[in-house]
Amino acid sequence: MARFTIFDVLFRRPQQRLSFAYWNAVPLHRLRWLLLAIFCLFGMLACLIDLIGVGQKPLFIVLVWTLFTGSMAVAFFLFLARAPRYFWILIILQVAGSRLIGWLNHFYAGGLPHPTIEQGVRTAAIACLLLSMAAFVFFIQFIQSEGRRAVRFETELSLAQGIQQTLVPTIESRTAGFEVHGVSLPSDRVGGDLVDAVTLQDSSVFAYVADVSGHGLAAGILMGMVKTAVRTQLCGLASPQAVLERLNAVLPSVKEPHTYATCAALRVSSRNHGGPCVIEYAIAGQPAILHACARSGAVSRLGDQQLPLGLLQGPPYVGHQVEALPGDVLLVVTDGVVEAADENDNEFSLDRLESLLLHNLTQPLATIAQTILSSVGAHGEQTDDQTLLLIRVVP
């Protein structure tokens, strides 16, 4: 779970929270150049103050103030970024340190050598110049070291994005009995949603939508594993519940303990002699499948309360069957669609999906998908991967 800092209270926009999360998570050894730059930059304040006072303070007192102000600046940065709950300790240290140095200056300054005005001004000016140059050099070192990491990460992320586009292309297929359309919009450059359709040996189609918890590269890698596992299982004529059982068995050994996947899988069989199309389905943690009936103009929800994949070795997954007639459309979506919220936290909901599906039932599947995604995008900002799968029975 992400830790919130004082910056999260002051700045609420997600981009700002993400930038402060970097300071909270980056290893300290990678911040050494930045901390040195902060020390020099704020340590220079003591020399500037002495310069304003025409160099009257003893050099020892100026040195102590330089070390104190630079060290406190580094401590303030680290506490604000990593441990804001202990910020009060810094206030105590700041007050105590200032009083201690003031006490030293009051009782011992008389016994310390005082430079002349010319010597004091010259020394303070040279110290300011050296500290500012050192701060600049340390800032450049930090930017270069982090810049190299950023370029390497950007390159790897671009490669991962290309791999994901290969793994999760837009699905567009049509057979003698039905047509399939699937599309996925990641919320980040690499997402964890997956939509896929495979034609089996008996000419039936196995289609599914999966959603790996989390975002980014880790979710994308696990998503690729899920697709590989499903494709391997589909070498035979596997049922949806059998595929879910297999995924639930293999995922725990290839994922982090806190991650999991949800999935809705369907196997669509060809119609015989103009009869209804038999659709087998199984759902693990996904929203209900919407079945729009062309004849009645009604939508039924094919839901099931079964555990997500990879969490527990619970009871076997259960599959169901439904018959679909020509013109019927089935819609499968991930929670990124139904849970998309507006500025008042009102979710898009299955009710809106039902209305859109019925209103556009006779449209091409690609048009229905685009209409739904456009409506979801207009409803609120995308914060999660959004994936949908449409299947229509054709005459």
C-alpha positions in Angstrom: 0.0 0.0 0.0 1.3 3.4 -0.9 2.4 5.7 2.0 1.0 9.3 1.9 3.3 12.2 2.9 2.6 15.8 3.8 2.9 16.6 0.1 -0.3 14.5 -0.5 -2.2 16.7 1.8 -0.9 19.9 0.1 -1.2 18.6 -3.4 -4.0 16.4 -4.4 -3.5 15.9 -8.2 -2.5 12.4 -9.2 0.5 13.6 -11.2 1.9 15.4 -8.1 1.3 12.4 -5.9 3.2 10.3 -8.3 6.2 12.6 -8.3 6.3 12.7 -4.5 6.0 8.9 -4.5 9.3 8.9 -6.3 11.1 10.8 -3.5 9.5 8.5 -1.0 10.6 5.3 -2.7 14.0 6.0 -4.3 16.9 4.4 -2.5 19.0 6.8 -0.4 22.2 6.0 -2.2 20.8 7.4 -5.4 20.0 10.7 -3.6 23.6 11.3 -2.4 24.4 13.9 -5.0 21.1 15.7 -4.4 21.6 15.7 -0.6 25.1 17.2 -1.1 23.7 19.8 -3.4 20.9 20.7 -0.8 23.6 20.9 1.9 25.8 23.3 0.0 22.9 25.4 -1.2 21.4 26.0 2.2 24.7 26.0 4.0 25.5 29.0 1.9 22.8 30.9 3.8 25.0 31.3 6.9 27.8 32.8 4.7 25.3 35.2 3.1 24.0 36.3 6.4 27.5 36.9 7.6 28.2 38.8 4.3 25.2 41.0 5.0 26.6 41.7 8.4 29.9 42.8 6.8 31.8 39.7 8.1 31.8 40.6 11.8 31.1 37.1 13.2 34.0 34.8 14.1 34.9 32.3 11.4 34.2 29.4 13.8 30.6 30.6 14.5 30.0 31.0 10.7 31.3 27.5 10.1 29.0 26.1 12.8 26.0 27.9 11.3 27.0 26.6 7.8 27.1 23.0 9.0 23.9 23.4 11.0 21.8 25.1 8.2 23.0 22.6 5.5 22.3 19.6 7.8 18.9 20.8 8.8 18.0 21.4 5.1 18.9 17.8 4.3 16.9 16.6 7.3 13.9 18.6 6.4 13.9 17.2 2.8 14.2 13.6 4.0 11.6 13.9 6.7 9.1 15.6 4.5 9.6 12.9 1.8 9.8 9.8 3.9 8.6 10.3 7.5 6.3 13.3 7.8 4.7 12.0 11.0 8.0 12.7 12.7 8.2 16.3 11.4 7.8 17.6 14.9 11.2 16.2 15.8 12.8 18.5 13.2 11.1 21.5 14.8 12.5 20.6 18.1 16.0 20.1 16.7 15.8 23.4 14.8 14.9 25.3 17.9 17.4 23.5 20.1 20.2 23.8 17.6 19.6 27.5 17.0 19.6 28.2 20.8 22.7 26.2 21.3 24.6 28.1 18.6 23.3 31.4 19.9 24.5 30.4 23.4 28.0 29.5 22.0 28.1 32.8 20.2 27.0 34.8 23.3 29.5 33.2 25.8 32.5 32.3 23.6 32.5 34.8 20.7 34.4 37.2 22.8 37.3 34.8 23.2 37.4 33.9 19.5 39.4 35.9 17.0 37.3 38.4 15.0 38.3 39.1 11.4 38.6 42.5 10.0 35.7 43.8 7.9 37.7 43.2 4.8 38.8 39.7 5.8 35.3 38.8 6.9 33.6 40.0 3.7 36.2 38.4 1.5 36.0 35.0 3.3 32.2 35.0 3.3 32.1 35.9 -0.4 34.6 33.2 -1.4 32.6 30.7 0.7 29.4 31.6 -1.0 31.0 31.2 -4.4 32.6 27.8 -3.6 29.4 26.5 -2.0 27.2 27.6 -5.0 29.6 26.1 -7.5 29.6 22.8 -5.4 25.8 22.8 -5.3 25.7 23.3 -9.1 28.1 20.4 -9.7 26.2 18.1 -7.3 22.9 18.9 -8.9 24.3 18.1 -12.4 25.7 14.8 -11.1 22.2 13.9 -9.7 20.5 14.9 -12.9 22.9 12.9 -15.0 22.7 9.7 -12.9 18.9 9.8 -12.7 18.6 10.8 -16.4 20.5 7.7 -17.5 18.2 5.6 -15.4 15.2 7.4 -16.8 16.3 6.9 -20.4 17.0 3.2 -19.8 13.6 2.8 -18.1 11.9 4.7 -21.0 13.5 2.4 -23.5 12.5 -0.7 -21.6 8.9 0.7 -21.2 8.7 1.4 -24.9 9.7 -2.2 -25.7 7.2 -3.5 -23.2 4.5 -1.4 -24.7 5.3 -2.8 -28.1 5.1 -6.3 -26.7 1.8 -5.6 -25.1 0.4 -4.3 -28.4 1.4 -7.6 -29.9 -0.1 -9.6 -27.0 -3.4 -7.6 -26.8 -4.3 -6.6 -30.3 -7.8 -5.5 -31.3 -9.9 -8.7 -31.8 -11.9 -8.7 -35.0 -13.2 -12.0 -36.4 -16.3 -13.4 -38.1 -17.3 -17.0 -38.7 -20.4 -18.7 -40.2 -22.3 -18.5 -36.9 -21.0 -15.4 -35.0 -18.7 -12.4 -34.9 -16.3 -11.3 -32.2 -14.9 -7.9 -31.4 -12.6 -7.1 -28.5 -10.5 -4.0 -27.6 -8.5 -2.9 -24.6 -7.4 0.6 -23.5 -4.6 0.6 -20.9 -4.7 3.4 -18.4 -0.9 3.4 -18.4 1.5 2.7 -21.2 1.6 -0.9 -20.1 -1.7 -2.4 -18.8 -2.8 -5.6 -17.1 -6.0 -6.2 -19.1 -6.3 -8.9 -21.7 -8.8 -9.8 -24.4 -8.4 -12.8 -26.6 -10.3 -15.1 -28.9 -9.2 -18.5 -30.2 -10.8 -20.8 -32.8 -10.9 -24.4 -31.5 -10.6 -27.7 -33.4 -14.4 -28.1 -33.5 -14.8 -24.6 -35.1 -16.1 -23.2 -31.8 -14.5 -20.0 -30.4 -13.0 -19.6 -27.0 -13.0 -15.9 -26.0 -12.1 -14.4 -22.6 -11.4 -11.1 -20.8 -8.8 -11.1 -18.0 -7.8 -8.3 -15.6 -4.6 -8.5 -13.6 -4.5 -6.5 -10.4 -2.3 -3.4 -10.5 -0.9 -1.4 -13.3 2.3 -0.9 -15.2 5.1 -3.3 -16.2 4.5 -5.9 -13.5 0.9 -6.3 -14.4 1.7 -6.5 -18.1 4.2 -9.3 -17.5 1.7 -11.3 -15.5 -0.9 -10.6 -18.2 1.4 -12.2 -20.8 1.8 -15.3 -18.5 -2.0 -15.6 -18.3 -2.4 -15.5 -22.1 0.3 -18.1 -22.5 -1.3 -20.4 -19.9 -4.7 -20.1 -21.6 -3.4 -20.7 -25.0 -1.6 -23.8 -23.8 -4.7 -25.1 -22.1 -6.7 -24.5 -25.3 -4.6 -27.1 -27.2 -7.5 -29.4 -26.3 -11.2 -28.7 -26.2 -11.2 -27.0 -22.8 -14.3 -25.7 -21.1 -14.3 -22.2 -19.5 -14.4 -23.6 -16.0 -11.5 -26.0 -16.8 -9.4 -23.0 -18.0 -10.1 -21.1 -14.8 -9.2 -24.1 -12.7 -5.9 -24.3 -14.5 -5.1 -20.6 -14.2 -5.9 -20.7 -10.5 -3.5 -23.6 -10.0 -0.5 -22.1 -11.9 -0.8 -18.4 -11.0 0.3 -18.6 -7.4 3.8 -19.9 -8.4 4.5 -17.1 -10.9 3.1 -14.0 -9.2 3.6 -11.8 -6.1 1.5 -12.8 -3.1 -0.7 -9.7 -3.2 -1.6 -9.9 -6.9 -4.4 -11.8 -8.6 -6.4 -11.9 -11.8 -10.1 -11.8 -12.6 -11.4 -13.5 -15.7 -14.6 -14.1 -17.7 -14.4 -16.9 -20.3 -16.8 -18.0 -22.9 -16.9 -20.9 -25.4 -19.3 -20.2 -28.3 -20.4 -23.3 -30.2 -21.6 -23.3 -33.8 -25.4 -23.5 -34.4 -26.8 -26.7 -35.8 -29.6 -26.5 -38.5 -30.5 -22.9 -37.6 -31.0 -23.7 -33.9 -29.8 -21.5 -31.0 -26.1 -21.0 -30.3 -24.9 -22.6 -27.1 -22.6 -20.4 -25.0 -20.7 -21.9 -22.1 -19.3 -19.3 -19.6 -17.5 -19.1 -16.3 -16.7 -16.0 -14.3 -14.0 -15.4 -11.7 -14.3 -12.0 -10.0 -15.5 -10.1 -13.1 -18.6 -8.0 -13.6 -21.6 -9.8 -15.0 -21.8 -10.6 -18.7 -24.6 -8.7 -20.4 -26.8 -10.8 -22.8 -28.9 -8.6 -25.1 -31.8 -10.5 -26.7 -32.7 -9.1 -30.1 -36.2 -10.6 -30.1 -37.4 -9.4 -26.7 -35.3 -6.2 -26.5 -34.2 -7.1 -23.0 -30.9 -7.5 -21.3 -30.1 -10.2 -18.8 -27.1 -10.3 -16.5 -25.0 -13.5 -16.5 -23.2 -13.1 -13.2 -21.5 -15.4 -10.7 -19.8 -14.8 -7.4 -16.6 -16.8 -7.7 -13.2 -15.9 -6.3 -10.5 -14.2 -8.5 -7.7 -16.3 -9.8 -4.5 -17.0 -7.8 -5.8 -16.1 -4.3 -7.0 -19.3 -2.8 -7.3 -22.9 -3.6 -11.0 -23.0 -2.9 -13.9 -25.1 -4.4 -13.8 -25.9 -8.1 -15.0 -23.2 -10.5 -18.5 -23.6 -11.9 -19.5 -23.1 -15.5 -22.9 -22.2 -16.9 -24.7 -22.3 -20.3 -27.0 -19.9 -22.1 -28.6 -20.1 -25.5 -28.4 -17.2 -27.9 -30.4 -16.6 -31.0 -29.5 -14.7 -34.2 -29.0 -11.0 -33.5 -28.3 -11.5 -29.8 -25.2 -9.8 -28.5 -23.1 -10.6 -25.4 -20.9 -8.0 -23.8 -18.0 -8.6 -21.4 -16.2 -5.8 -19.7 -13.6 -5.3 -17.0 -14.3 -3.2 -13.8 -12.4 -0.3 -15.4 -15.5 0.3 -17.5 -18.3 -0.1 -15.0 -16.4 1.5 -12.1 -15.3 4.6 -14.1 -16.3 7.5 -11.8 -17.2 11.1 -12.5 -16.1 14.0 -10.3 -18.9 13.1 -7.8 -17.7 9.5 -7.6 -20.8 8.2 -9.5 -19.8 5.1 -11.3 -20.7 4.4 -15.0 -22.5 1.2 -13.9 -24.0 -1.8 -15.6 -27.3 0.1 -16.0 -25.7 2.6 -18.4 -24.0 -0.2 -20.3 -27.3 -2.0 -20.7 -28.9 1.1 -22.1 -26.1 1.8 -24.6 -26.1 -1.9 -25.7 -29.8 -1.9 -26.4 -29.8 1.4 -28.1 -27.0 0.3 -30.5 -27.9 -3.4 -30.7 -28.0 -3.5 -34.5 -24.9 -1.5 -35.1 -21.6 -3.1 -36.1 -19.7 -4.4 -33.1 -16.8 -2.0 -33.6 -19.3 0.9 -33.5 -20.9 -0.4 -30.3 -17.4 -0.7 -28.7 -16.4 2.8 -29.8 -19.7 4.2 -28.5 -19.3 2.5 -25.1 -15.7 3.6 -24.7 -16.5 7.2 -25.7 -19.3 7.3 -23.3 -17.1 6.0 -20.5 -14.4 8.5 -21.4 -16.9 11.3 -21.3 -18.3 10.1 -17.9 -15.0 10.5 -16.1 -11.2 10.3 -16.2 -9.7 6.9 -16.9 -7.9 5.6 -13.9 -8.0 1.8 -14.7 -7.5 -0.3 -17.8 -10.8 -0.5 -19.8 -11.5 -3.7 -21.9 -14.5 -5.0 -23.5 -15.5 -8.0 -25.6 -18.6 -8.2 -27.9 -20.0 -11.4 -29.4 -23.0 -11.4 -31.8 -24.8 -14.4 -33.2 -25.3 -14.0 -36.9 -27.9 -15.8 -39.1 
